[in-house]
Amino acid sequence: MSAQQAVSGLTVSRQGHAAIVTLDKPHTLNALDLDMLQGLTRLLKQWAADDAISAVVVRSSSPKAFCAGGDIRHLRTASMAQRFDEVETFFTAEYGLSGLIGAYPKPYVSLIDGYCMGGGMGISMHGGHRVVAEGAVMAMPETLIGFYPDVGSSYLFPRLNSGVGPYLALTGTYIGPAEALETGLATSFVPRASHTALVNALIDGQPAAEAIHQFSVPLPEPSALAPQIPDIASAFFNAASVLEIIQRLEHTPGPFASRTLATLRSRCPTSLALTFENMRRGARIDLPGALALELHLCVPVSRRADYAEGVRAAVVDKDHNPRWQPARIEDVDMAAISALYEGAPG
C-alpha cells in the first residue's frame, strides 16, 4: 500500500492493482467542495497513465451517504455575494470531472450506499460500474432548490425509457437500488457486507466485471417504480412542455397523478422550464455537449433569486417553504428562458 497526495475530504490509497478513493467528510454527507473535485481529477489523470493500476474504486466512509451532492451552501454564499467567478470555477471543475469519468480508459467502480444525489451522481453515474448496495438512495432534486439537474443529467436522463428520465428530473423523486437497476442508472447490486471482498478482489488484479459479477446477488425486493411506468409514460412521454405534463396530470384520475401534480407545483417553476428544455436538447447531443450546455447555464441561473431562496428553504433554514419568482409555471416568461440558451450547445 502506498499513500497518494493528500486531498482534504478524501482518503486515497494504492493497493495492489487498485487505486481506492474513500469519500471522507461524513459531517457534510461527503458534499463535494472545489478541493475534492480538483484533487480527484488530478488523481484520476495520474492513474489513467499508470500501467500498474487496473481499476479505480470510489466509495464512502459512511453508510449514510455515498455523496449527497456539491457544496451548495458555499455556492449560495458566493452567489449572494456576487462572486460568480467562484461559482463558474466550481461548476467547471465539477462538470470537467464528470466528463473525465465518462471517458475514463480503465474500469471505474462506484460502490454506492446511502445518499447519492447531485454531484454524487456526477462522480458515479458516468462510470462503467455503478454498484449499489441495499442502502442506496439516488436523486437529482435540483428543481427543489431553484437549479436544474446537472453533472450530465441532461445527457443521461433523456435516454431512460418511457418518460422516466423527465419524471425523475422534474420531480426529483428519490429511488432505491431496485429502481436504479431497473432504469439502468445502476449496473449491479452487491450487498455492503461483500464490498470489502469485492475491493480485495480488485486489489488482487481480478478483472472488474468478473469480480463484480462474482459478488452480485439478486435484489431482495422488487422495484417500486415498475408498477408506475404506465402512469409515468402517460404523463411525461413525448410531452411538448411542462405545461402539457401538468395538463395531462390534471385530467388523469388516481393517486399517481394527484401526487405528482402536487410535487411539480411545489418545485421552482423556472427550474422546471429549464430542466425540460435541457432534457429536450440533451436527447440529441453527447455527454461533453450536455456538460457544456449545463455549464452555459450555471452562472445565469445561480444569479437568480430562486437559487438563493431554494437553498435557503431546503438546507439553510429548512422551512421547506420557498417563495418562487414567479410562483407558477404558467407565469414563467418563456422568451426569457429561450434567451438563456443563446449560444448554448444543442
C-alpha positions in Angstrom: 0.0 0.0 0.0 1.3 3.4 -0.9 -0.3 6.7 0.1 -1.2 9.3 -2.5 -1.1 13.1 -2.4 -3.4 14.2 0.5 -6.7 15.8 -0.5 -9.0 17.2 2.1 -12.2 15.2 2.3 -10.7 12.1 0.5 -8.8 9.2 1.8 -6.7 7.8 -1.0 -4.5 4.8 -1.4 -3.0 2.4 -4.0 -3.2 -1.3 -3.0 -2.0 -3.9 -5.4 -3.7 -3.3 -8.8 -6.4 -0.9 -7.5 -6.5 2.8 -6.7 -9.1 3.4 -3.9 -10.8 6.8 -3.1 -12.8 6.9 0.0 -15.1 10.0 0.3 -14.5 11.0 3.9 -16.5 14.1 5.0 -19.3 12.4 6.9 -20.4 15.5 8.7 -21.4 17.1 5.4 -22.6 13.8 3.8 -19.5 14.0 1.6 -20.6 17.2 0.0 -18.1 18.0 -2.8 -16.0 21.1 -2.5 -13.6 22.5 -5.0 -10.5 20.9 -3.4 -12.2 17.5 -3.6 -13.2 18.0 -7.2 -9.7 19.2 -8.3 -8.0 16.5 -6.2 -10.0 13.7 -7.6 -9.5 15.0 -11.2 -5.7 15.2 -10.7 -5.6 11.6 -9.2 -7.7 10.1 -12.0 -5.4 11.6 -14.6 -2.4 10.2 -12.9 -3.9 6.7 -12.6 -5.0 6.7 -16.2 -1.4 6.8 -17.2 -0.2 4.3 -14.6 0.1 0.8 -16.0 0.2 -0.7 -12.5 -3.4 0.4 -11.9 -6.1 -1.9 -13.3 -9.2 -0.3 -11.7 -10.3 2.7 -9.7 -12.7 2.3 -6.8 -14.7 5.2 -5.3 -16.6 4.6 -2.1 -17.7 6.3 1.1 -16.5 6.0 4.7 -20.1 6.3 5.9 -23.1 4.1 5.2 -25.4 7.2 5.4 -24.2 8.8 2.2 -22.0 8.0 -0.8 -22.2 11.7 -1.7 -25.1 14.0 -1.1 -24.0 16.5 -3.8 -22.0 19.6 -4.2 -21.4 22.2 -1.5 -24.5 24.2 -2.3 -24.2 26.2 0.9 -20.9 27.7 -0.3 -22.3 28.2 -3.8 -25.3 30.1 -2.4 -23.0 32.3 -0.3 -20.8 33.0 -3.3 -23.8 33.8 -5.5 -25.4 36.1 -2.9 -22.0 38.0 -2.6 -21.9 38.2 -6.5 -18.7 36.1 -6.5 -19.8 34.5 -9.7 -16.2 33.7 -10.7 -16.2 31.2 -7.8 -19.5 29.7 -9.0 -18.1 29.2 -12.5 -14.9 27.8 -11.2 -16.7 25.2 -9.1 -19.0 24.1 -11.9 -16.2 24.0 -14.4 -14.3 21.6 -12.1 -17.4 19.5 -11.3 -18.5 19.1 -14.9 -15.0 18.5 -16.1 -14.7 15.7 -13.6 -17.9 14.1 -14.8 -16.7 14.3 -18.4 -13.3 12.7 -17.4 -15.2 9.8 -15.7 -17.4 9.3 -18.7 -14.4 8.8 -20.9 -12.2 7.0 -18.4 -10.0 4.4 -20.0 -9.9 2.0 -17.0 -12.7 0.3 -15.0 -14.2 2.9 -12.7 -16.1 1.2 -9.9 -18.5 3.2 -7.7 -19.7 1.5 -4.6 -22.9 3.4 -3.8 -24.5 3.0 -0.4 -26.6 5.7 1.3 -27.5 9.0 -0.4 -26.2 9.6 -3.9 -27.5 12.9 -5.2 -26.5 15.8 -7.3 -22.7 15.9 -7.5 -22.7 12.3 -6.1 -24.4 11.2 -9.3 -21.8 13.1 -11.3 -18.9 11.1 -9.8 -20.7 7.8 -10.2 -23.3 7.6 -13.0 -20.9 8.2 -15.9 -18.5 5.4 -14.8 -18.7 1.9 -16.2 -19.5 0.0 -13.0 -22.3 1.6 -10.8 -22.6 -0.8 -7.9 -25.5 -0.2 -5.5 -25.9 -1.7 -2.0 -29.1 -2.0 0.0 -28.9 1.5 1.4 -28.5 3.3 -1.9 -30.8 6.3 -2.4 -30.5 8.2 -5.7 -32.0 11.5 -6.8 -31.4 14.7 -8.7 -33.6 17.1 -6.6 -32.3 20.4 -8.1 -35.8 21.7 -9.1 -36.4 21.8 -5.3 -33.5 24.4 -4.9 -34.1 26.6 -7.9 -31.5 25.0 -10.1 -31.6 22.2 -12.7 -30.4 18.6 -12.7 -26.8 18.9 -13.9 -23.5 16.9 -13.9 -24.6 15.4 -17.2 -28.2 14.6 -16.3 -29.3 16.4 -19.5 -27.5 13.6 -21.4 -28.3 10.7 -19.0 -32.0 11.2 -18.2 -33.4 11.6 -21.8 -32.0 8.2 -22.6 -34.1 6.4 -20.0 -37.2 4.6 -21.3 -40.9 5.5 -21.1 -40.6 9.1 -19.9 -38.8 8.0 -16.7 -35.9 10.5 -17.2 -38.0 13.6 -17.4 -40.1 12.3 -14.5 -37.0 11.9 -12.3 -35.5 15.1 -13.4 -38.6 17.3 -13.0 -39.9 15.8 -9.7 -36.6 15.0 -8.1 -38.0 11.6 -7.0 -35.8 9.5 -4.8 -35.2 5.9 -5.9 -33.7 2.9 -4.2 -31.4 0.1 -5.6 -34.1 -1.8 -7.3 -35.3 1.3 -9.2 -31.8 2.3 -10.0 -31.1 -1.1 -11.6 -34.4 -1.1 -13.4 -33.7 2.2 -15.0 -30.1 1.4 -15.8 -28.7 4.1 -13.6 -27.0 1.2 -11.6 -25.3 -1.8 -13.2 -25.1 -4.2 -10.3 -26.3 -5.0 -6.8 -23.6 -6.0 -4.3 -24.6 -6.0 -0.6 -22.5 -3.8 1.6 -21.3 -6.9 3.5 -19.5 -8.0 0.4 -17.8 -4.7 -0.5 -14.6 -5.5 1.3 -14.3 -8.8 -0.5 -15.0 -7.1 -3.8 -12.4 -4.5 -3.3 -9.8 -7.1 -2.2 -10.5 -9.0 -5.5 -9.8 -5.8 -7.4 -6.6 -5.3 -5.4 -5.6 -8.8 -6.4 -6.0 -8.0 -10.0 -9.2 -9.8 -10.8 -10.9 -8.1 -13.8 -13.6 -5.6 -12.6 -16.5 -7.1 -14.5 -15.7 -10.6 -13.3 -15.2 -9.5 -9.7 -18.5 -7.6 -9.6 -20.4 -10.5 -11.1 -18.9 -12.8 -8.5 -20.3 -10.8 -5.6 -23.5 -9.6 -7.2 -26.7 -11.2 -5.9 -30.4 -10.9 -6.8 -32.3 -7.9 -5.3 -34.1 -8.6 -2.1 -37.1 -6.5 -3.1 -39.0 -5.7 -6.3 -38.8 -2.2 -7.9 -41.5 0.2 -6.7 -41.1 2.1 -9.9 -42.2 -0.7 -12.2 -46.0 -0.6 -11.5 -45.9 3.2 -12.1 -44.3 3.1 -15.6 -47.6 3.2 -17.5 -48.6 6.3 -15.4 -45.2 7.9 -15.9 -45.3 7.3 -19.6 -48.9 8.6 -19.9 -47.9 11.9 -18.2 -44.3 12.5 -19.3 -43.5 10.6 -22.5 -43.3 12.9 -25.6 -44.8 15.8 -23.8 -44.1 19.1 -25.6 -43.8 21.2 -22.5 -44.1 21.2 -18.7 -47.5 22.8 -19.1 -48.6 19.8 -21.2 -47.4 17.4 -18.4 -49.3 19.5 -15.9 -52.5 19.4 -18.1 -52.2 15.6 -18.6 -51.9 15.1 -14.8 -54.8 17.4 -14.1 -57.1 15.3 -16.4 -55.9 12.0 -15.0 -57.6 10.4 -12.0 -55.8 8.4 -9.4 -53.1 8.8 -6.7 -50.1 8.9 -9.0 -51.4 11.9 -10.9 -52.5 13.8 -7.9 -49.3 13.1 -6.0 -47.1 14.0 -9.0 -49.0 17.1 -9.8 -48.6 18.3 -6.2 -44.9 17.6 -6.4 -44.5 19.6 -9.6 -46.5 22.5 -8.2 -44.1 22.7 -5.3 -40.9 22.8 -7.4 -39.3 26.0 -8.8 -41.3 26.9 -11.9 -38.3 28.4 -13.7 -36.3 25.3 -12.9 -39.0 23.1 -14.3 -38.9 25.1 -17.6 -35.1 24.9 -17.7 -35.0 21.2 -16.9 -37.5 20.3 -19.6 -35.5 22.3 -22.2 -32.3 20.6 -21.1 -33.9 17.2 -21.5 -35.1 18.1 -25.0 -31.7 19.4 -26.1 -29.7 16.7 -24.3 -31.5 13.9 -26.2 -29.6 14.8 -29.3 -26.1 15.7 -28.0 -23.3 13.6 -26.4 -22.1 13.8 -22.8 -19.5 16.5 -23.5 -22.1 18.6 -25.2 -24.6 18.1 -22.4 -22.0 19.2 -19.8 -21.2 22.3 -21.9 -24.9 23.1 -22.1 -25.2 22.9 -18.3 -22.0 25.0 -17.8 -23.5 27.6 -20.1 -26.4 28.0 -17.7 -24.8 27.7 -14.3 -23.9 31.4 -13.7 -27.1 32.9 -15.1 -29.2 30.5 -13.1 -27.2 31.0 -9.9 -27.7 34.7 -10.3 -31.5 34.3 -10.0 -33.2 34.9 -6.6 -34.8 31.5 -6.9 -31.4 29.7 -6.3 -30.6 31.5 -3.1 -34.2 31.1 -2.0 -34.4 27.4 -2.8 -31.2 26.5 -1.0 -32.3 28.7 2.0 -35.6 26.8 2.2 -34.1 23.3 1.7 -30.8 23.3 3.6 -30.2 26.6 5.5 -33.5 27.5 7.3 -35.1 24.2 6.4 -38.6 25.6 6.5 -39.4 24.0 3.1 -41.4 27.0 2.1 -39.6 28.6 -0.8 -41.1 31.7 -2.4 -40.5 31.3 -6.1 -40.4 34.1 -8.6 -42.7 33.5 -10.4 -44.7 31.2 -8.3 -46.5 29.2 -11.1 -45.2 27.5 -14.2 -48.0 29.3 -16.2 -46.3 32.6 -15.4 -42.8 31.7 -16.5 -41.5 34.1 -19.2 -40.6 31.5 -21.9 -38.9 34.2 -24.0 -36.5 34.9 -21.1 -35.9 31.1 -20.8 -35.1 30.9 -24.5 -32.7 33.8 -24.2 -30.6 31.9 -21.6 -29.8 29.4 -24.3 -28.4 31.8 -26.9 -25.0 30.3 -28.0 -25.6 27.1 -26.0 -25.0 23.6 -27.5 -28.0 21.6 -28.7 
